[in-house]
Amino acid sequence: MKLALLILTLSFSAFAGRPDQAFSFKDNSCVCRDDRPVSKGDCVEVCRGKNSKGVDTLYADFLVSSVLASSSLKTAKNWCYKYLVGDSAFPKCNLEATDSRGNKTVLPNFSFSKDNSLKVDVSVLPDDEEYSFQLVETTSKKVSVPHGIYIFDPVGIPLKTRELSQFACIPRADKNLRSHFYFSVPWLPSPLTGSESLVCHDVAKYGERDSAEFPRYDLLPTAGLLWNQANFLFFDNDGDGVLDINELVIKKVKENSGTIKSSVRLFGLLTSPGTRELNREAGNESFDHLGFVMSYFVDGTTFRSSCPSEADYATGSPLMKVMKEIFVRGTEGIYVADRSENEIRDSLLIRESDLRPVWFYLNNGVPTKPTEENVTFQPVFFHYPVNKANPYVKGPNQKTYRVRSVQEVGNLTTLQAFMTSTGEMISYPSHDRKIACIPKI
């Protein structure tokens, strides 16, 4: 009788098989570095009291479907390891993490702490990325329901920076021109597949067909610095609608007996110039993932704009004490400029320390360096690539760009000016057309 029951049970198991997508990750699945969350979501309580020995560890709980619960397997652990008649080998699971570009990392060394809970070292995964996690049973190729988790930078302050990289594409209509684009790691541009209007790699060196292995044309790895958007302070972790970094600034200024409004929003994302369609054509689909910038400051007396420098930090005002603690290094302005030649429009981002030595306006046709007093009222230009040794003579390989205000180019950021005399945000244009402040190189 027992033998018959065993055969019946095994026959049912073979008939039922291992169900596909029969369990899913719960929303409380989080990545922790000891007791600190390093993944986006409600993870504070999940990570509280954890000791991962400094290693980024995914703690995952599973929600089992009725199909799995009513089968002979019942749990996620059994789904991974319990042998079923018809299996070609003893079952085994791998945990796979797939990033936003489809790159897959196998994480085989995990352990089930309970029947429907596991933990795994995920420190091999770079931060600043959204991963789709999925358990895969290697004999049947059946899988769990995929689950997305964003892993961020947990350091806090001082804020880490990230490089803003620039590359160029050549319009097929005029190979003497360049269209410029921007990205920051890990949001690398994709290789082009049959673009009719642009070429973004060195065709003479690599051939006509593009590849992810080829560097982008005229690659400038460090066109500037931004603040790393993967830092956990650039998320709204408490769900109150305000980025944590903005709340931190307000809190610290008030602790130093400074004046600042509770409505202050100093930080926002920078978007690459150019249309979404043109960026996509250049393989730059993540053009709105460049990094964080800060509002420029406006003096309440002169109404001139500026970005906090190390000299400003030394004044010791409550706000500057906080800026020094959060940044350490000084900041500078970032500007946008454009040109239109032969109907090919192009835009550039340029930092203050590169722009000011070479910018000019035309005074009776003569290139003249603008002053703080007249820069607001003059169209301002520069030749690019910049030549600081001889800025006013246009070389044969240079094009002329005009500096634009943020009002002219659209919403590269959603920031307003910070009025230093009142400690509030106002819609006030910068006197020299800077669009925001960035870390100084």
VENMO-V104189 format. One line per field, one symbol per residue. psi: psi as a letter, one per 40 degrees, with the letter a starting at -180 (. if undefined). burial: b if it has 24 or more other ideal C-beta (glycine too) atoms within 12 Angstrom, else e. A space follows every 50 residues. Layout:
psi = ???
burial = ???
This chain:
psi = ddddddddddddddddahiifeiihieehihigbehifiiagedddehei gefehhhhhhiihhiddddeieddidddddehhiheheihiiiihhhhae eehhhhgdgiihdidfiiiihfeehiafihihihhhhddeeiiihihhhh hihedbiihiiihhihiiihhddgeeiihiiiiihegiiiiigfheeihe igdddeidhiieehiiifhgdgeaiihheehdeeigdefeehiddddddd dddddefihiieehgdiiihiiiiiddddddeefdfeefdaiiiiiihhe defiiihhiddddedeidddddddddddiiiiihiiiiihhfehiiiihh idedddeeiiihhfehhhhiiddeddehhhiihhiigddgdehhideiih ihhiidddeagdieiiihhddefihighiideeidaiiih.
burial = eeeeeeeeeeeebeeebbbebbbbbbebbbbbbeebbbbbbebeebbeeb ebeeebbbbbbbbbeeebeebbbbbbbbbbbbebeeeeeebbbbbbbbbb eeeebebeebebeeebbbbbbbbebbbbbbbbbbbbbeebebbbbebebb bbbbebbebbbbbbbbbbbbbeeeeebbbbbbbbbbbbbbbbeebeebbb beeeeeeeebeeebebbbbbeebbbbbbbbbbbbbebeeeebbbbbbbbb ebbeeeeeebbeebbbbbbbbbbbeeebbbbbbbbbbbbbbbbbbbbbee eeebbbbbbeebbeeeebbbebbbbbbebbbbbbbbbbbeeeebbbbbbb bbbbbbebbbbeeeeebeebeeeebeebbbbbbbbbeeeebbeeeeeebb bbbbbbeebeebbebbbbbbeebbbbebbbbbbbbbbbbbe
